[in-house]
Structures are given as C-alpha cells and as structure tokens.
Amino acid sequence: MARTTGHPPASRLVGLDNRRRQCAACGGRVPADYRARRNVVTLNGVVALKVQVRVCHREGCPLRQKAIRAEEEGLWVLPEHEFGLDVIALIGALRHQEKRSVPAIHAALRARDVPISARSVSNLLERYDALLSPRSLDPARLQAVTRRLGRVVLALSGLVPEAGDAVLWVARDCLSSEVLAAWSLPEPRAGALVEHLQTLVRALDVPVVGVVSDGQAPIVRAVAEALPDVPHQLRPSHGRFDAACPRATPEPLEASSHAPTATERGACAPLGMAFTLGRELLPELLEFGATWAAPGP
C-alpha cells in the first residue's frame, strides 16, 4: 500500500560544495546558481543535504542551462533516490549473502528505526539487482549517456555493508548523474576491481581524463593499474567517508549547515569515492589542498 505518513524530519544538515569552477564542456567559468535541498534516509537517521549547483550560461555550450551538482552528492545517494547507498548495500547483502526474505529485511531495518516500508525494500532490492546486472555494461547504453560531452567525470564509490563480506562498488558519471556500472566483490579480492574498471573503460567511446580519489588502498592501486596514464589526485580529506556515521556529539539542524567534518567521515561503514575530472580542472583542485596520489604497494 502507499505511504500514509511522511519521513521524520532531518536530524542534521550537511552542505555539499561543488568544487568545479569551470565548465567541463566549454571551459568557461560557471557560477554557483543555487543550492538544492534533499533529505536522505541513512541507516543512522535522516540527513538534509544542501547541494551546491553550478550552471553554465554560455551560448553554444553543450552544458548550457544544465545543473551540475556537487560531486560528493554521489557519496550519499543515487540520483532520484531518497534512501542512501548504505541502505541499498545493506538490503542487497541481507538478501543475497544472508538469504533473508523481504519481510525479514524490512523487520531488520525497522528494528534499527529506519523509516522504510516493505514496498520500498522490494524496490531497493530491484534497484540493487539492476545495478549489478551485466546489461548495465552494454556499450550502446554507456555510449548513449557519455558521448554528448566527449569525456567522463567518473565517481567510484566502494561501500562495505554491515552484513556479509562483499564490497559494493558503484561507478557513476558526475556530469550526467548516470550510474555506469556496479560490482559486488569479496573484500579480500578487491584487486578484481582493476579488471572491472578496464572492462568499463573499454566499453566507453570517450576518454577518462583524470582521477581524484581518497586514500583507500584498493582504489589507489586499482586506478594506478587500470588507468596508468591518467593523472590521479587524492581529494583533500584522505580518510574514508561514511554517509551513515553519526557525529560523536550530535548538533542541532540549524547549527550544522557546513561541509562534513572528519568525524562525520569516520569509518563506521567505510565508503570511498573517486572522481575523474578533466585535465584543465586538476590545477583548480590543488587550490583545495589535493595532493598527488602515489600507487599503493
């Protein structure tokens, strides 16, 4: 049945800034037009995201009037979803690794006070299965969503759910907000990510022109091996990011309208993100304290 009550109000507010000051298509300056607010249901409560949106207004630009949202939004939630990546990953792990039924998964989430219906559990399970479907790597589909700009701004996130031992990796294009591919890999075999990245790159007909990531060893090693000639930078905060991890000392909604702190990016359920950006944007990232990434051992 349809939902008859709304989600509880957000317990905290997090601001996400868009670090790209130049248009990825024409290279012109793009102003910060507005902030879009959306609530995301995580395993540890409802979080209100204020996402900075930049828009190119240059005539003739392929991205003219297209809203380009903050890169870190993909760390929290998939496009047009109200439940966070941590919720989707946990539902998939409970179903496919622990073989629980939908009612049992719903009961487990409700026991954690996650405001979710049984129908939403079914929908998210279908979304999880669709992410991992081999059809997601169909070259025709990938080329249709990436050919317009002639390059990919790739976001690679790796989430370890609280159940099972597999890592959910999600590859997303920041410009189009399209999910390009996803893989569920046993944690000890994180090196298998290299093969999957190479398969994804071969399926694209546009180049991957740069990588920015956190310091997670599997991501650094995989990028160094799969994309050895692509510039690779670490994002300013090298620690792992967790959308669901609560603050050590919770703050009221009105007092927490800043970017996530190191505490918010703790390691309750590790989540890492890698961003692929155009070469002309790399010097700009250095202004935010990014450093060159060295391949892991």
Phi, psi and omega in degrees: 000160182289156179294136179252350178229153179275170175291154175296158180295156180294141180271342178206159183241130181236127177266132178244119182266143176273115185278348182279117178262349180241148178291133181288345182262309185255348179083358180284166179289139178240122181282159174277104186283318184194176174241129177263134181253135176214145176265137180237128178272115177251177179293342182243031175119181181263128181245132176267119178261131171252103189261120178288132183240128177250146183225131175273130181250011184285133179297137177084353180284135178300336180260013181302130179067012177268130180284121176253112188271163181304139185299321187287354177300326179292344174290331187267316194204152175282159179302138175060030176242148177258346179255140185290166178300327181296324179291316180298317181296320180292319178299315179296319180292319180295325181284311191267337180259323179257358175058036179275152177280166178300314177301323179291322177295317178299317179296321180295320179289320179293329176295337177266009180066026173280121182284090184215145179263165178297324179296320179295324176299315179298317180296318181290328176294320176296321178294320178299314180295323179293324178300320185270000181293138176301336180295340179295337180265016177298120183305323180298318179294314182296318181291329180294327184266350184242345186293331187301319184265346178078008177198167181241135169256097191267135173245122181243117181241140178237119185240127175263107181291167183283350178239146179078183183234015182264149176259130176267114177257132180234125177253125187226144175270119184293326184289313182268349184063017179275139172280121183274320182195163175210149181218142173250112186236139174303137186304317180296341181255035181299339177297340177296346177299330180301311181299319181292321177296319179296321178296319179296314181298321179294329181284342179275148174253016176233153184280153167265117194254358178178157181225134170234130183216172170278185188269017178300127184303317180300321181290315182298315181293318182296316180294319180298325182274320183280328182229065188294334183262007181262130177303135184232126178235153172268142177289160186307319178264108185281346181288162178289151183252139177224113182293333185269344186292123180283163176292152174295320175237100184301142177248152177294162184305317185290339187259007186231040184269041178242177178293155182302138179273176179298326179294318179296334181262034180290191189242047177290315175219093195307133179221122182240151182228138172239133179248133174258122185235158178295155183301323183290347180267347185297314178302326180297324181294331179298333178296338181260013174089014179290151180233157179293138180270134176260139179302141179287167180293000000 
